[in-house]
């Protein structure tokens, strides 16, 4: 586990889908979280949104 903006989280999966022309269609990131889930999920969602993830991206917790 690693502390990310005050939340304890670990990445355990994810992937990227590409369109035939090579453009990124979507990304998904799978995380395991310890602690105050509701608060930590909101923190992590804010981080992901600030990274301008491609349209169609998913955060699976």
C-alpha positions, 0 to 999 in steps of 0.5 A, spaced: 500 500 500 502 507 498 499 513 501 496 517 495 494 524 497 492 521 504 489 515 502 492 508 502 491 505 496 494 500 491 494 499 484 492 491 482 490 492 475 488 496 469 488 497 462 488 501 456 483 501 449 485 504 443 481 505 437 483 502 430 487 509 428 491 508 435 487 514 439 486 512 446 479 510 447 479 509 454 483 507 460 481 503 467 485 503 473 483 498 479 485 500 486 485 497 493 483 502 498 484 501 506 481 506 511 475 511 510 473 508 503 468 514 502 473 519 503 478 516 500 474 514 494 473 522 493 480 524 494 482 518 488 476 520 484 479 528 484 486 526 482 484 521 476 479 527 474 485 532 475 489 528 470 484 529 464 483 521 463 480 520 456 472 520 455 470 513 457 475 512 463 473 508 469 475 508 476 474 501 479 474 500 486 
